[in-house]
Amino acid sequence: MGVLVIDIGTSGVRAAVVDARAKVHHEHYLESLPDTPADGLVEFDARGYIDAAIDCARRTLADADAAGTAVASIGISNQRGSAIVWDGGTGEPVAAAQGWQDLRTIGDCMMLAAEGFRFAPNQAATKFAGIWNGVDPDRTRSLRCGTPESWLIWCLTEGASFVTDPSNASITGLSTADAAAWDDAILERLGLPVGSLPRIVDSSGPLGIATVFDRPIPITGVAGDQQASLVGQGCVRPGTAKVTFGTGGMLNLCVGPDRPTPGMRSAAGTFPLVAWRRGDEQMWAIEALMLSAGTNVQWLRDDLGIIDTAAHSAEVAAACDHTDGVYYVPAQLGLGTPHWDYGARGVLIGLTRGSGRPQVVRAVLEGVAHRGADLLEAAERDSGLHIDALRLDGGMSENPVFCQAVANATGRRVEVAPVKDATALGAAFLAGLESGVWSGWDDVEALWSPSRVVEPTGGLDRAMWARAVERSLSWIPDLSAIDF
């Protein structure tokens, strides 16, 4: 018995079956890259995106049937913050979907901030309003607004289920403080009818019945990708944390049943979000964010040409034991937690005539690791909790030099996830708890089995790192003055 997981990410969609031992089988993946028609615009074809996801799911189900694997239910994990608007009658999108990285509503966010409404441009709130204003400014049409999981569930159930969960609702900018309902004052200001938004239901519970396959399958679990990764790595108790190093980097820490901060962002630069809700239990988390992680390795490969592949960075960096005083600040897109400086820019400093390719590549890997330590320290300051060990997934988790650098920068044991992307495991756990594959959170915790454990072997110089960061800040003052 297993769970069919559909994972709809920023650059692709995949489906797989997760069995009762938390092993992943029958995986299918299709790339589905967003378009960037102009600087700051990131959009995608919502119908094609979901067609690709359903295609992957059909292939996975066929493989599972051939192997004699029964599927109990469906779990979903999704990119967060992207906005899709569709016609409630025809079920067809009314415009291109706007990705979470899309910045076209920055001006709207700044204008609304002056009125006391705080939104970040990577939230869906202003994107929904912007799309609707463009196709129906008089509000005469019956439209539906949803982030990717709501759109997928609508399509899987052929319009019978229009829902989201608190892990996604809490990030839109439209929910009440407890993420249990939509905020009427915000909806009125943006001109969004409450009926245009999905019903907020449990992350683990009955979400609908998928009817697009050759048999009906209940959908019983959903969470935003980072919350799904948190659950997938067994971080289901207060004080447990994971960090995902993908294109960007996100550290999430479970903090308990109470909202950790009354505002949008805490003093150390983290922000609150719901990890999941299941029955009477709701777990809150905080998130600390770096804007660029794996993109820095791509820069070494694609722009500088000093490594052949991302994996090659480990071999090159291992050719030296330390950077000989070279430091790299990964601020190509600015700095997130704890600085939140959009005008910061990357710094490579401490170069001498003896600095070579190994030192530069190691400095880049250690720079991303230092940023991971920044996130950990911010999460501990904001939560008052101590993180004993850090669980780690994402593409960079496959790099042994980098994982050691994270352990050394944080001074904590690093437990590397058994799969590169733990989102599928988290979505499966949430769905399987409802459909009976697992009986409770104790089962989820017991299934955590890292692929390797990395202990610190020596500290990285955090004081010198702080000096390098100072030189990266406020490089473009006009952007640094912007605060969401």
C-alpha beads as a LAMMPS data file, in Angstrom:
LAMMPS data file: protein, C-alpha beads

484 atoms
483 bonds

1 atom types
1 bond types

-500.0 500.0 xlo xhi
-500.0 500.0 ylo yhi
-500.0 500.0 zlo zhi

Masses

1 110.0

Atoms # bond

1 1 1 0.000 0.000 0.000
2 1 1 1.324 3.419 -0.904
3 1 1 0.459 7.048 -1.669
4 1 1 0.542 8.676 -5.095
5 1 1 2.390 11.978 -4.728
6 1 1 2.064 14.798 -7.245
7 1 1 4.742 17.449 -6.763
8 1 1 4.248 20.617 -8.818
9 1 1 7.369 22.747 -8.595
10 1 1 8.718 25.906 -10.166
11 1 1 10.712 24.231 -12.927
12 1 1 8.920 20.913 -13.347
13 1 1 6.299 18.449 -12.195
14 1 1 6.682 14.904 -10.997
15 1 1 4.706 12.001 -9.664
16 1 1 5.765 8.974 -7.640
17 1 1 4.453 6.365 -5.244
18 1 1 5.726 6.435 -1.658
19 1 1 5.330 3.117 0.132
20 1 1 4.747 2.432 3.831
21 1 1 8.524 2.316 4.452
22 1 1 8.866 5.831 2.970
23 1 1 10.605 4.526 -0.149
24 1 1 9.965 6.306 -3.450
25 1 1 9.004 4.241 -6.524
26 1 1 7.776 4.690 -10.109
27 1 1 8.854 8.323 -10.381
28 1 1 8.103 10.319 -13.529
29 1 1 9.205 13.900 -14.159
30 1 1 8.452 16.493 -16.820
31 1 1 10.239 19.824 -17.067
32 1 1 7.833 22.745 -17.091
33 1 1 9.835 25.948 -17.037
34 1 1 8.175 29.345 -16.583
35 1 1 8.476 32.049 -19.238
36 1 1 10.232 35.372 -18.653
37 1 1 8.790 37.654 -21.372
38 1 1 10.440 40.732 -19.836
39 1 1 12.687 41.655 -16.943
40 1 1 10.887 40.944 -13.679
41 1 1 8.063 38.978 -15.293
42 1 1 7.721 35.246 -14.595
43 1 1 4.642 33.479 -15.931
44 1 1 3.462 30.070 -17.073
45 1 1 0.704 28.279 -18.958
46 1 1 -1.515 27.008 -16.153
47 1 1 -3.361 24.470 -18.315
48 1 1 -0.163 22.998 -19.762
49 1 1 1.367 22.871 -16.302
50 1 1 -1.449 20.768 -14.891
51 1 1 -1.713 18.599 -18.010
52 1 1 1.948 17.696 -17.486
53 1 1 1.287 16.843 -13.826
54 1 1 -1.666 14.609 -14.674
55 1 1 0.359 12.926 -17.428
56 1 1 3.133 12.122 -14.932
57 1 1 0.554 10.787 -12.472
58 1 1 -1.010 8.517 -15.098
59 1 1 2.392 7.058 -15.962
60 1 1 3.183 6.472 -12.304
61 1 1 -0.165 4.762 -11.715
62 1 1 0.431 2.506 -14.726
63 1 1 3.828 1.494 -13.334
64 1 1 2.339 0.913 -9.884
65 1 1 -0.423 -1.261 -11.348
66 1 1 2.123 -3.298 -13.285
67 1 1 4.120 -3.837 -10.080
68 1 1 1.020 -4.757 -8.092
69 1 1 1.311 -1.716 -5.823
70 1 1 -2.002 -0.509 -4.417
71 1 1 -2.498 3.263 -4.088
72 1 1 -4.533 4.387 -1.078
73 1 1 -4.727 8.111 -1.761
74 1 1 -3.082 11.171 -3.316
75 1 1 -0.799 13.702 -1.629
76 1 1 0.179 17.032 -3.200
77 1 1 3.099 19.388 -2.677
78 1 1 3.362 22.629 -4.584
79 1 1 5.331 25.764 -5.309
80 1 1 3.917 28.554 -3.195
81 1 1 2.867 32.081 -4.026
82 1 1 2.134 31.605 -7.732
83 1 1 -1.280 32.846 -8.849
84 1 1 -3.783 31.301 -11.252
85 1 1 -7.145 32.865 -12.117
86 1 1 -9.713 30.846 -14.053
87 1 1 -13.340 30.970 -15.146
88 1 1 -15.585 29.189 -12.665
89 1 1 -17.914 28.008 -15.428
90 1 1 -15.570 26.823 -18.143
91 1 1 -12.647 25.900 -15.884
92 1 1 -10.231 27.640 -18.247
93 1 1 -7.526 30.108 -17.127
94 1 1 -8.308 33.692 -18.107
95 1 1 -4.658 34.811 -18.408
96 1 1 -1.123 33.548 -17.979
97 1 1 -0.423 32.428 -14.419
98 1 1 2.062 34.589 -12.523
99 1 1 4.942 32.764 -10.832
100 1 1 5.983 33.508 -7.277
101 1 1 9.160 35.198 -8.569
102 1 1 7.146 37.633 -10.707
103 1 1 7.753 41.235 -9.657
104 1 1 5.190 43.127 -11.723
105 1 1 3.124 44.059 -8.627
106 1 1 5.983 45.712 -6.701
107 1 1 4.391 49.134 -7.300
108 1 1 1.067 47.873 -5.994
109 1 1 2.752 46.495 -2.880
110 1 1 4.417 49.837 -2.175
111 1 1 1.175 51.767 -2.710
112 1 1 -0.779 49.418 -0.445
113 1 1 1.915 49.651 2.234
114 1 1 1.220 53.373 2.459
115 1 1 -2.389 52.471 3.304
116 1 1 -1.338 50.030 6.013
117 1 1 -1.632 46.823 3.967
118 1 1 1.668 44.954 3.817
119 1 1 2.249 42.534 0.982
120 1 1 5.430 41.103 -0.510
121 1 1 5.611 40.778 -4.301
122 1 1 6.181 37.016 -3.989
123 1 1 2.789 36.577 -2.321
124 1 1 -0.261 35.726 -4.406
125 1 1 -2.547 38.494 -3.074
126 1 1 -1.608 41.340 -5.410
127 1 1 -1.108 38.910 -8.300
128 1 1 -4.725 37.729 -8.044
129 1 1 -5.964 41.313 -8.012
130 1 1 -3.699 42.317 -10.887
131 1 1 -4.812 39.467 -13.129
132 1 1 -8.493 40.069 -12.341
133 1 1 -8.157 43.819 -12.944
134 1 1 -6.697 43.076 -16.346
135 1 1 -9.492 40.791 -17.572
136 1 1 -12.546 41.961 -15.619
137 1 1 -12.093 45.387 -13.999
138 1 1 -15.858 45.726 -13.368
139 1 1 -16.035 42.374 -11.531
140 1 1 -18.864 41.011 -13.670
141 1 1 -17.414 37.523 -14.189
142 1 1 -17.474 34.508 -11.890
143 1 1 -13.751 33.851 -11.556
144 1 1 -11.716 31.611 -9.264
145 1 1 -8.349 32.509 -7.728
146 1 1 -5.987 29.840 -6.506
147 1 1 -2.382 28.941 -5.902
148 1 1 -1.088 25.827 -7.733
149 1 1 -2.459 23.218 -5.324
150 1 1 -6.003 24.633 -5.570
151 1 1 -5.800 24.674 -9.352
152 1 1 -4.489 21.089 -9.423
153 1 1 -7.199 19.804 -7.070
154 1 1 -9.869 21.606 -9.128
155 1 1 -8.565 19.893 -12.273
156 1 1 -8.137 16.455 -10.648
157 1 1 -11.715 16.570 -9.350
158 1 1 -13.066 18.147 -12.576
159 1 1 -14.304 21.194 -10.703
160 1 1 -15.925 19.335 -7.824
161 1 1 -13.436 20.500 -5.156
162 1 1 -12.107 24.031 -4.691
163 1 1 -9.901 23.975 -1.590
164 1 1 -6.572 24.960 -0.120
165 1 1 -4.925 24.319 3.246
166 1 1 -3.483 26.627 5.931
167 1 1 0.134 25.937 4.883
168 1 1 -0.636 27.623 1.564
169 1 1 -3.294 30.093 2.725
170 1 1 -0.948 31.555 5.360
171 1 1 1.493 32.605 2.631
172 1 1 -0.934 34.296 0.220
173 1 1 -1.209 37.514 2.262
174 1 1 -5.004 37.120 2.263
175 1 1 -5.704 35.047 5.373
176 1 1 -6.519 35.979 8.937
177 1 1 -3.715 35.735 11.504
178 1 1 -4.604 32.140 12.386
179 1 1 -4.878 31.117 8.690
180 1 1 -8.322 29.671 9.406
181 1 1 -10.230 32.051 7.112
182 1 1 -9.817 34.814 4.563
183 1 1 -9.460 38.382 5.837
184 1 1 -12.539 40.373 4.792
185 1 1 -10.818 43.771 5.013
186 1 1 -7.986 42.684 2.727
187 1 1 -10.374 41.091 0.235
188 1 1 -12.479 44.248 0.114
189 1 1 -9.428 46.448 -0.512
190 1 1 -8.208 44.241 -3.346
191 1 1 -11.662 43.719 -4.810
192 1 1 -11.609 39.935 -4.430
193 1 1 -14.990 38.318 -3.627
194 1 1 -14.672 35.723 -0.881
195 1 1 -16.429 33.220 -3.158
196 1 1 -13.572 33.506 -5.639
197 1 1 -11.145 31.943 -3.153
198 1 1 -10.878 28.284 -2.149
199 1 1 -12.239 26.873 1.075
200 1 1 -9.488 26.415 3.706
201 1 1 -9.443 22.797 4.925
202 1 1 -7.000 20.549 6.785
203 1 1 -3.614 19.706 5.271
204 1 1 -4.284 16.070 6.177
205 1 1 -7.905 15.164 5.583
206 1 1 -10.513 14.659 2.853
207 1 1 -9.792 17.162 0.056
208 1 1 -11.768 15.657 -2.809
209 1 1 -11.912 12.682 -5.141
210 1 1 -9.689 12.627 -8.227
211 1 1 -11.872 11.509 -11.134
212 1 1 -9.505 12.061 -14.079
213 1 1 -7.841 8.650 -13.776
214 1 1 -9.188 5.201 -14.638
215 1 1 -10.610 4.900 -11.110
216 1 1 -11.538 7.391 -8.388
217 1 1 -8.759 8.124 -5.877
218 1 1 -9.225 10.218 -2.714
219 1 1 -6.986 13.273 -2.257
220 1 1 -6.063 13.355 1.438
221 1 1 -2.959 15.495 1.853
222 1 1 -1.526 18.809 0.649
223 1 1 1.146 21.280 1.743
224 1 1 3.333 23.990 0.304
225 1 1 6.696 22.652 -0.820
226 1 1 8.801 23.852 2.112
227 1 1 6.293 22.673 4.699
228 1 1 6.085 19.337 2.887
229 1 1 9.873 19.092 3.008
230 1 1 9.754 19.826 6.747
231 1 1 7.314 16.964 7.325
232 1 1 9.201 14.736 4.890
233 1 1 12.351 15.047 6.970
234 1 1 10.542 14.090 10.157
235 1 1 10.604 17.605 11.632
236 1 1 7.220 17.352 13.311
237 1 1 8.054 18.460 16.867
238 1 1 9.005 21.938 18.171
239 1 1 12.742 22.565 17.876
240 1 1 13.289 20.339 14.835
241 1 1 14.475 22.054 11.666
242 1 1 15.444 21.433 8.082
243 1 1 17.138 23.496 5.414
244 1 1 16.618 23.042 1.687
245 1 1 19.396 24.206 -0.622
246 1 1 17.892 24.337 -4.098
247 1 1 17.777 27.339 -6.409
248 1 1 17.352 29.391 -3.246
249 1 1 17.617 28.261 0.345
250 1 1 14.875 27.912 2.962
251 1 1 15.273 26.954 6.608
252 1 1 12.101 25.941 8.422
253 1 1 11.798 25.374 12.149
254 1 1 8.777 23.845 13.923
255 1 1 7.816 26.121 16.813
256 1 1 4.517 24.783 18.168
257 1 1 0.750 25.372 18.075
258 1 1 0.853 29.150 18.579
259 1 1 1.643 31.754 15.932
260 1 1 5.254 32.766 16.640
261 1 1 4.962 36.482 15.861
262 1 1 2.062 38.904 15.461
263 1 1 3.589 40.629 12.456
264 1 1 4.577 39.700 8.948
265 1 1 8.266 39.397 9.802
266 1 1 10.173 38.996 13.070
267 1 1 13.089 41.000 14.433
268 1 1 15.730 38.630 13.066
269 1 1 14.145 38.484 9.631
270 1 1 12.131 35.255 9.759
271 1 1 8.430 35.047 9.095
272 1 1 5.631 32.814 10.411
273 1 1 3.767 30.217 8.416
274 1 1 1.553 27.247 9.125
275 1 1 3.416 23.963 8.753
276 1 1 0.217 21.895 8.650
277 1 1 -3.223 21.470 10.183
278 1 1 -4.735 18.099 11.022
279 1 1 -7.988 18.019 12.952
280 1 1 -7.578 20.039 16.140
281 1 1 -3.791 20.184 15.746
282 1 1 -2.082 23.052 13.944
283 1 1 1.698 23.338 13.853
284 1 1 3.332 26.690 13.199
285 1 1 6.818 27.126 11.794
286 1 1 9.094 30.000 10.979
287 1 1 10.944 30.365 7.718
288 1 1 14.320 31.943 7.074
289 1 1 15.216 32.569 3.451
290 1 1 18.241 33.048 1.230
291 1 1 17.489 34.363 -2.240
292 1 1 20.212 32.432 -4.063
293 1 1 21.885 29.119 -3.230
294 1 1 22.334 26.660 -6.085
295 1 1 22.302 29.523 -8.580
296 1 1 25.789 30.396 -7.359
297 1 1 27.083 26.997 -8.460
298 1 1 25.290 27.479 -11.781
299 1 1 27.138 30.796 -12.090
300 1 1 30.470 29.005 -11.668
301 1 1 29.457 26.526 -14.354
302 1 1 27.506 28.531 -16.916
303 1 1 28.921 32.048 -16.651
304 1 1 32.482 31.678 -15.399
305 1 1 33.044 28.244 -16.930
306 1 1 35.426 27.130 -14.172
307 1 1 33.553 23.895 -13.430
308 1 1 32.039 21.433 -15.905
309 1 1 29.025 20.336 -13.877
310 1 1 27.474 21.212 -10.534
311 1 1 28.830 17.950 -9.123
312 1 1 32.318 18.909 -10.348
313 1 1 32.367 21.742 -7.801
314 1 1 33.008 19.227 -5.011
315 1 1 36.056 17.788 -6.764
316 1 1 37.522 21.207 -7.532
317 1 1 36.886 22.565 -4.024
318 1 1 38.443 19.450 -2.460
319 1 1 41.749 20.277 -4.168
320 1 1 42.408 22.751 -1.331
321 1 1 41.821 22.416 2.408
322 1 1 40.724 26.024 2.916
323 1 1 40.116 29.178 0.907
324 1 1 43.287 30.976 2.029
325 1 1 41.236 33.954 3.164
326 1 1 38.912 34.195 0.155
327 1 1 35.258 34.891 1.018
328 1 1 32.207 34.907 -1.220
329 1 1 28.853 36.479 -0.335
330 1 1 26.031 34.921 -2.421
331 1 1 23.967 38.064 -2.921
332 1 1 23.342 37.985 -6.664
333 1 1 19.680 38.835 -6.028
334 1 1 20.162 40.632 -2.720
335 1 1 20.171 39.208 0.796
336 1 1 17.179 37.720 2.588
337 1 1 17.158 36.712 6.251
338 1 1 18.352 38.413 8.434
339 1 1 19.260 41.500 6.373
340 1 1 16.441 41.779 3.831
341 1 1 18.485 44.038 1.590
342 1 1 17.356 43.802 -2.034
343 1 1 20.170 46.153 -3.019
344 1 1 22.965 43.949 -1.666
345 1 1 25.141 42.338 -4.319
346 1 1 27.616 39.486 -4.490
347 1 1 31.130 39.931 -3.142
348 1 1 34.274 37.912 -3.831
349 1 1 36.946 39.302 -1.527
350 1 1 40.324 38.404 -0.083
351 1 1 41.884 37.439 -3.417
352 1 1 45.661 37.303 -3.767
353 1 1 47.972 36.285 -6.580
354 1 1 47.939 32.805 -5.069
355 1 1 44.148 32.464 -5.228
356 1 1 43.217 29.843 -7.787
357 1 1 40.230 27.958 -9.057
358 1 1 39.995 25.611 -6.022
359 1 1 39.972 28.515 -3.564
360 1 1 37.278 30.381 -5.508
361 1 1 35.033 27.335 -5.882
362 1 1 35.449 26.418 -2.200
363 1 1 34.712 30.037 -1.231
364 1 1 31.431 29.892 -3.171
365 1 1 30.369 26.656 -1.471
366 1 1 31.385 27.979 1.946
367 1 1 29.609 31.269 1.245
368 1 1 26.315 29.450 0.715
369 1 1 27.037 27.421 3.882
370 1 1 27.679 30.651 5.825
371 1 1 24.289 31.899 4.647
372 1 1 22.791 28.667 5.986
373 1 1 24.358 29.468 9.359
374 1 1 22.869 32.973 9.148
375 1 1 19.431 31.425 8.691
376 1 1 19.898 29.045 11.604
377 1 1 21.052 31.813 13.954
378 1 1 18.104 34.015 12.934
379 1 1 15.619 31.192 13.509
380 1 1 17.032 30.524 16.961
381 1 1 16.923 34.222 17.892
382 1 1 13.338 34.653 16.750
383 1 1 12.016 31.416 18.255
384 1 1 14.058 31.104 21.437
385 1 1 14.581 27.445 20.531
386 1 1 17.908 25.644 20.122
387 1 1 18.430 23.548 17.006
388 1 1 20.474 20.495 17.979
389 1 1 20.851 19.069 14.478
390 1 1 20.013 20.351 11.024
391 1 1 18.359 18.146 8.422
392 1 1 19.280 18.969 4.857
393 1 1 17.838 18.323 1.389
394 1 1 17.827 19.954 -2.040
395 1 1 20.187 19.663 -4.988
396 1 1 23.226 20.874 -3.051
397 1 1 22.745 18.095 -0.481
398 1 1 24.510 15.774 -2.942
399 1 1 27.766 17.770 -2.595
400 1 1 29.882 16.325 0.254
401 1 1 32.211 19.342 0.469
402 1 1 29.231 21.634 0.813
403 1 1 27.535 19.481 3.473
404 1 1 30.732 19.514 5.528
405 1 1 30.896 23.286 5.142
406 1 1 27.338 23.594 6.486
407 1 1 28.274 21.498 9.529
408 1 1 31.384 23.607 10.103
409 1 1 29.620 26.956 9.622
410 1 1 26.713 26.078 11.928
411 1 1 28.665 23.993 14.416
412 1 1 25.824 21.456 14.302
413 1 1 25.419 17.893 13.168
414 1 1 24.007 17.758 9.638
415 1 1 21.700 14.895 8.699
416 1 1 21.359 14.565 4.931
417 1 1 17.953 13.452 3.659
418 1 1 17.677 10.032 1.975
419 1 1 16.182 11.707 -1.111
420 1 1 17.261 14.903 -2.835
421 1 1 13.796 16.461 -2.557
422 1 1 11.898 15.540 0.602
423 1 1 8.699 17.274 -0.540
424 1 1 7.310 14.001 -1.918
425 1 1 7.786 12.267 1.422
426 1 1 6.013 15.060 3.300
427 1 1 3.035 15.099 0.950
428 1 1 2.837 11.315 1.251
429 1 1 2.924 11.413 5.060
430 1 1 0.128 13.984 5.230
431 1 1 -2.021 11.966 2.827
432 1 1 -1.149 8.601 4.354
433 1 1 -1.994 9.696 7.889
434 1 1 -5.551 10.276 6.698
435 1 1 -5.822 7.156 4.506
436 1 1 -4.343 4.783 7.070
437 1 1 -0.902 4.085 5.616
438 1 1 0.596 5.527 8.832
439 1 1 -1.090 5.825 12.222
440 1 1 0.443 9.006 13.651
441 1 1 3.376 11.381 13.982
442 1 1 5.394 8.775 15.879
443 1 1 5.424 6.697 12.691
444 1 1 6.614 9.698 10.680
445 1 1 9.429 10.435 13.134
446 1 1 10.526 6.782 13.198
447 1 1 10.855 6.672 9.407
448 1 1 13.516 9.397 9.332
449 1 1 16.676 7.711 8.066
450 1 1 19.379 10.087 6.804
451 1 1 21.592 8.974 3.952
452 1 1 24.606 10.187 5.934
453 1 1 25.443 12.192 9.035
454 1 1 28.089 14.928 8.910
455 1 1 29.709 16.135 12.123
456 1 1 31.576 19.474 12.374
457 1 1 35.321 19.071 11.911
458 1 1 36.279 22.681 12.575
459 1 1 34.675 26.071 12.563
460 1 1 34.557 28.523 9.699
461 1 1 35.492 32.107 10.573
462 1 1 32.131 33.748 11.121
463 1 1 33.675 37.091 12.131
464 1 1 35.471 37.420 8.804
465 1 1 32.288 36.338 7.079
466 1 1 30.417 39.192 8.768
467 1 1 33.030 41.648 7.474
468 1 1 32.508 40.367 3.931
469 1 1 28.719 40.724 4.274
470 1 1 29.138 44.357 5.360
471 1 1 30.793 45.080 2.027
472 1 1 27.895 43.569 0.093
473 1 1 25.129 45.583 1.764
474 1 1 23.448 48.634 0.190
475 1 1 25.363 48.300 -3.078
476 1 1 22.296 49.648 -4.929
477 1 1 20.840 52.134 -2.404
478 1 1 17.506 52.610 -4.172
479 1 1 16.783 48.881 -3.991
480 1 1 18.075 48.685 -0.431
481 1 1 15.504 51.294 0.575
482 1 1 12.655 48.981 -0.484
483 1 1 11.216 46.908 2.331
484 1 1 8.366 44.466 2.179

Bonds

1 1 1 2
2 1 2 3
3 1 3 4
4 1 4 5
5 1 5 6
6 1 6 7
7 1 7 8
8 1 8 9
9 1 9 10
10 1 10 11
11 1 11 12
12 1 12 13
13 1 13 14
14 1 14 15
15 1 15 16
16 1 16 17
17 1 17 18
18 1 18 19
19 1 19 20
20 1 20 21
21 1 21 22
22 1 22 23
23 1 23 24
24 1 24 25
25 1 25 26
26 1 26 27
27 1 27 28
28 1 28 29
29 1 29 30
30 1 30 31
31 1 31 32
32 1 32 33
33 1 33 34
34 1 34 35
35 1 35 36
36 1 36 37
37 1 37 38
38 1 38 39
39 1 39 40
40 1 40 41
41 1 41 42
42 1 42 43
43 1 43 44
44 1 44 45
45 1 45 46
46 1 46 47
47 1 47 48
48 1 48 49
49 1 49 50
50 1 50 51
51 1 51 52
52 1 52 53
53 1 53 54
54 1 54 55
55 1 55 56
56 1 56 57
57 1 57 58
58 1 58 59
59 1 59 60
60 1 60 61
61 1 61 62
62 1 62 63
63 1 63 64
64 1 64 65
65 1 65 66
66 1 66 67
67 1 67 68
68 1 68 69
69 1 69 70
70 1 70 71
71 1 71 72
72 1 72 73
73 1 73 74
74 1 74 75
75 1 75 76
76 1 76 77
77 1 77 78
78 1 78 79
79 1 79 80
80 1 80 81
81 1 81 82
82 1 82 83
83 1 83 84
84 1 84 85
85 1 85 86
86 1 86 87
87 1 87 88
88 1 88 89
89 1 89 90
90 1 90 91
91 1 91 92
92 1 92 93
93 1 93 94
94 1 94 95
95 1 95 96
96 1 96 97
97 1 97 98
98 1 98 99
99 1 99 100
100 1 100 101
101 1 101 102
102 1 102 103
103 1 103 104
104 1 104 105
105 1 105 106
106 1 106 107
107 1 107 108
108 1 108 109
109 1 109 110
110 1 110 111
111 1 111 112
112 1 112 113
113 1 113 114
114 1 114 115
115 1 115 116
116 1 116 117
117 1 117 118
118 1 118 119
119 1 119 120
120 1 120 121
121 1 121 122
122 1 122 123
123 1 123 124
124 1 124 125
125 1 125 126
126 1 126 127
127 1 127 128
128 1 128 129
129 1 129 130
130 1 130 131
131 1 131 132
132 1 132 133
133 1 133 134
134 1 134 135
135 1 135 136
136 1 136 137
137 1 137 138
138 1 138 139
139 1 139 140
140 1 140 141
141 1 141 142
142 1 142 143
143 1 143 144
144 1 144 145
145 1 145 146
146 1 146 147
147 1 147 148
148 1 148 149
149 1 149 150
150 1 150 151
151 1 151 152
152 1 152 153
153 1 153 154
154 1 154 155
155 1 155 156
156 1 156 157
157 1 157 158
158 1 158 159
159 1 159 160
160 1 160 161
161 1 161 162
162 1 162 163
163 1 163 164
164 1 164 165
165 1 165 166
166 1 166 167
167 1 167 168
168 1 168 169
169 1 169 170
170 1 170 171
171 1 171 172
172 1 172 173
173 1 173 174
174 1 174 175
175 1 175 176
176 1 176 177
177 1 177 178
178 1 178 179
179 1 179 180
180 1 180 181
181 1 181 182
182 1 182 183
183 1 183 184
184 1 184 185
185 1 185 186
186 1 186 187
187 1 187 188
188 1 188 189
189 1 189 190
190 1 190 191
191 1 191 192
192 1 192 193
193 1 193 194
194 1 194 195
195 1 195 196
196 1 196 197
197 1 197 198
198 1 198 199
199 1 199 200
200 1 200 201
201 1 201 202
202 1 202 203
203 1 203 204
204 1 204 205
205 1 205 206
206 1 206 207
207 1 207 208
208 1 208 209
209 1 209 210
210 1 210 211
211 1 211 212
212 1 212 213
213 1 213 214
214 1 214 215
215 1 215 216
216 1 216 217
217 1 217 218
218 1 218 219
219 1 219 220
220 1 220 221
221 1 221 222
222 1 222 223
223 1 223 224
224 1 224 225
225 1 225 226
226 1 226 227
227 1 227 228
228 1 228 229
229 1 229 230
230 1 230 231
231 1 231 232
232 1 232 233
233 1 233 234
234 1 234 235
235 1 235 236
236 1 236 237
237 1 237 238
238 1 238 239
239 1 239 240
240 1 240 241
241 1 241 242
242 1 242 243
243 1 243 244
244 1 244 245
245 1 245 246
246 1 246 247
247 1 247 248
248 1 248 249
249 1 249 250
250 1 250 251
251 1 251 252
252 1 252 253
253 1 253 254
254 1 254 255
255 1 255 256
256 1 256 257
257 1 257 258
258 1 258 259
259 1 259 260
260 1 260 261
261 1 261 262
262 1 262 263
263 1 263 264
264 1 264 265
265 1 265 266
266 1 266 267
267 1 267 268
268 1 268 269
269 1 269 270
270 1 270 271
271 1 271 272
272 1 272 273
273 1 273 274
274 1 274 275
275 1 275 276
276 1 276 277
277 1 277 278
278 1 278 279
279 1 279 280
280 1 280 281
281 1 281 282
282 1 282 283
283 1 283 284
284 1 284 285
285 1 285 286
286 1 286 287
287 1 287 288
288 1 288 289
289 1 289 290
290 1 290 291
291 1 291 292
292 1 292 293
293 1 293 294
294 1 294 295
295 1 295 296
296 1 296 297
297 1 297 298
298 1 298 299
299 1 299 300
300 1 300 301
301 1 301 302
302 1 302 303
303 1 303 304
304 1 304 305
305 1 305 306
306 1 306 307
307 1 307 308
308 1 308 309
309 1 309 310
310 1 310 311
311 1 311 312
312 1 312 313
313 1 313 314
314 1 314 315
315 1 315 316
316 1 316 317
317 1 317 318
318 1 318 319
319 1 319 320
320 1 320 321
321 1 321 322
322 1 322 323
323 1 323 324
324 1 324 325
325 1 325 326
326 1 326 327
327 1 327 328
328 1 328 329
329 1 329 330
330 1 330 331
331 1 331 332
332 1 332 333
333 1 333 334
334 1 334 335
335 1 335 336
336 1 336 337
337 1 337 338
338 1 338 339
339 1 339 340
340 1 340 341
341 1 341 342
342 1 342 343
343 1 343 344
344 1 344 345
345 1 345 346
346 1 346 347
347 1 347 348
348 1 348 349
349 1 349 350
350 1 350 351
351 1 351 352
352 1 352 353
353 1 353 354
354 1 354 355
355 1 355 356
356 1 356 357
357 1 357 358
358 1 358 359
359 1 359 360
360 1 360 361
361 1 361 362
362 1 362 363
363 1 363 364
364 1 364 365
365 1 365 366
366 1 366 367
367 1 367 368
368 1 368 369
369 1 369 370
370 1 370 371
371 1 371 372
372 1 372 373
373 1 373 374
374 1 374 375
375 1 375 376
376 1 376 377
377 1 377 378
378 1 378 379
379 1 379 380
380 1 380 381
381 1 381 382
382 1 382 383
383 1 383 384
384 1 384 385
385 1 385 386
386 1 386 387
387 1 387 388
388 1 388 389
389 1 389 390
390 1 390 391
391 1 391 392
392 1 392 393
393 1 393 394
394 1 394 395
395 1 395 396
396 1 396 397
397 1 397 398
398 1 398 399
399 1 399 400
400 1 400 401
401 1 401 402
402 1 402 403
403 1 403 404
404 1 404 405
405 1 405 406
406 1 406 407
407 1 407 408
408 1 408 409
409 1 409 410
410 1 410 411
411 1 411 412
412 1 412 413
413 1 413 414
414 1 414 415
415 1 415 416
416 1 416 417
417 1 417 418
418 1 418 419
419 1 419 420
420 1 420 421
421 1 421 422
422 1 422 423
423 1 423 424
424 1 424 425
425 1 425 426
426 1 426 427
427 1 427 428
428 1 428 429
429 1 429 430
430 1 430 431
431 1 431 432
432 1 432 433
433 1 433 434
434 1 434 435
435 1 435 436
436 1 436 437
437 1 437 438
438 1 438 439
439 1 439 440
440 1 440 441
441 1 441 442
442 1 442 443
443 1 443 444
444 1 444 445
445 1 445 446
446 1 446 447
447 1 447 448
448 1 448 449
449 1 449 450
450 1 450 451
451 1 451 452
452 1 452 453
453 1 453 454
454 1 454 455
455 1 455 456
456 1 456 457
457 1 457 458
458 1 458 459
459 1 459 460
460 1 460 461
461 1 461 462
462 1 462 463
463 1 463 464
464 1 464 465
465 1 465 466
466 1 466 467
467 1 467 468
468 1 468 469
469 1 469 470
470 1 470 471
471 1 471 472
472 1 472 473
473 1 473 474
474 1 474 475
475 1 475 476
476 1 476 477
477 1 477 478
478 1 478 479
479 1 479 480
480 1 480 481
481 1 481 482
482 1 482 483
483 1 483 484
